[in-house]
C-alpha cells in the first residue's frame, strides 16, 4: 500500500480502481495515509471515488459482454457467490448498487448488473452515490481519530 501512497492522488486513483475489481486491495488504507500526510481531503475523495467507480464499470462491462462461464473462470467467482449476488440484486433491486462498495458482495453485484443489462445511467448514479458516501465517511473518521 505504501507504493500507492507514494504516488499521491494518482496512486489512490489506481488503488481505488483495482480495489473495485476482484483484486483484494484496500483503497481506504491509501486514502487514510494520504489524508494523514496532509493532502486535500476533497481531492482525495474525488480521486478515490472516480477510480473506484471506473473499476466497478469494468466489472459491469465484463458482465455485459462476457459469458457467465468466462466471468466465473477469469474472476474465480464460484457459482454460489454469483447466485447470492443475483438473489441480493433481485431482492433489493437497483438500490443494491448503492452497496457496491461492501467487501465480498460489491464486486459480484456490479457483475450481475452488467449481466442483467441494468441501465448504465442508473448504475453510474447509484454506484457513485454509495462509493462517494463511503469515502466521505472514511475521510471524516480518519480526520477525527488522528
Buried (B, 14 or more C-beta within 10 A) or exposed (E): BEEBBEBBBEBBBBBBBBBBBBEEBBBBBBBBBBBEEEBEBEEBBBBBBBBBBBBBBBBBBBBBEBEEEEBBEEBEBEEEBBEBBBEBBEEEEBEBBBBBBEEEBBBBBBBBBBBEEBEBEEBBBBBBBBBBBBBBEBBEEBEEEE
